[in-house]
């Protein structure tokens, strides 16, 4: 297991008031293809390089996904944290903090052209010299807004649908597989809510996780094959001996609060999509058949409710 050098709350926070706006240079040179290391800091460094070279991007791609032509080699941009911080802070001169955060959410959406969408949005904002968050006539503004909304929904679902399993060493482990890269967005929620216990949330699709050690939350990465394919694949010898009981109790609670007469599977799937079910304890096969608690009082037609053991007299 390797701990990343970036904290779970890796997006820089700038509290200082924005400085006076600078003149945005014209991108008058021949457009270029840019390649970066795939991190958000790397993308911010690319934006810095674009205006430093005064060359608009034909494409911006992670190094491993570059599809260059026979005679065109992309410009390899090395991540510069100082330049990235300067760009991140400078964006506040042209947009508020909420709009700037939406750019980070767009990056986490993992859309194929997310880099160009972020560049076009930032370039439009800088040249307009005002807030463009409601300029819905522009396709890039609409896409950033839509992706931010989708990210918010996925974040909310992950905060609700994470199910932990306790291991013998006291670590609470959960596996998730979200549509978007939401781990950086849910870190603060789980750090605050479960501040008194060690936990690990592993994103199986992206092969990294969040680890909280009672002091801080870090992004961690695992060697290939180090993590199970799903949460239920964790060996029983690793889990706490009471974990099966906790799972049974949670399933029993779920079954008893259910009201069969109000069953609406269409609505249920809309609020709890099927793709999350394999990681939810309450959606796993039951080891014991559910038996409802028989504590309902029979009602005499036209009369008051009677006790369960009361006799019905004429």
Secondary structure as UniProt FT lines:
FT   STRAND          2..7
FT   TURN            8..9
FT   STRAND          32..36
FT   HELIX           40..53
FT   STRAND          57..62
FT   HELIX           63..65
FT   STRAND          75..76
FT   HELIX           81..90
FT   HELIX           91..93
FT   HELIX           97..108
FT   TURN            109..110
FT   TURN            112..113
FT   HELIX           114..128
FT   TURN            133..134
FT   TURN            136..137
FT   HELIX           139..161
FT   STRAND          165..167
FT   TURN            168..169
FT   STRAND          172..176
FT   HELIX           183..193
FT   TURN            194..196
FT   STRAND          199..203
FT   TURN            204..207
FT   STRAND          208..212
FT   STRAND          217..221
FT   TURN            224..225
FT   HELIX           231..233
FT   TURN            236..238
FT   TURN            241..242
FT   HELIX           243..257
FT   HELIX           260..262
FT   HELIX           265..271
FT   HELIX           274..279
FT   HELIX           281..283
FT   TURN            301..302
FT   TURN            308..309
//
